[in-house]
Amino acid sequence: MTRTGALIDALSRWIDASSANRDRDLATRSRGRIAKVAEETGEVITALIGALGHNRS
């Protein structure tokens, strides 16, 4: 496993062990993660558009 893969695995286990996620089933945890990644992706795209100056009205 690469160093990046090991870090992602460790982070995933840390998130799963948190009190907010401990009792949730796998499907619920997965949906939450997918939604969070989508949200953060949108914020990155918004920042990129702003940085490139493509948001002129």
SULKA-V907806 format. One line per field, one symbol per residue. ss: DSSP state (H for helix, E for strand, L for the rest). phi: phi as a letter, one per 20 degrees, with the letter a starting at -180 (. if undefined). psi: psi as a letter, one per 20 degrees, with the letter a starting at -180 (. if undefined). A space follows every 10 residues. Layout:
ss->???
phi->???
psi->???
//
This chain:
ss->LLHHHHHHHH HHHHHHHLLL LLLLLHHHHH HHHHHHHHHH HHHHHHHHHH HHLLLLL
phi->.fffffffff ffffffefff dgeefgffff ffffffffff fffffgffgf femedfd
psi->prggghgggg gghgghiqhh igjqrggggg gggggggggh ghhggggggg hikjkp.
//
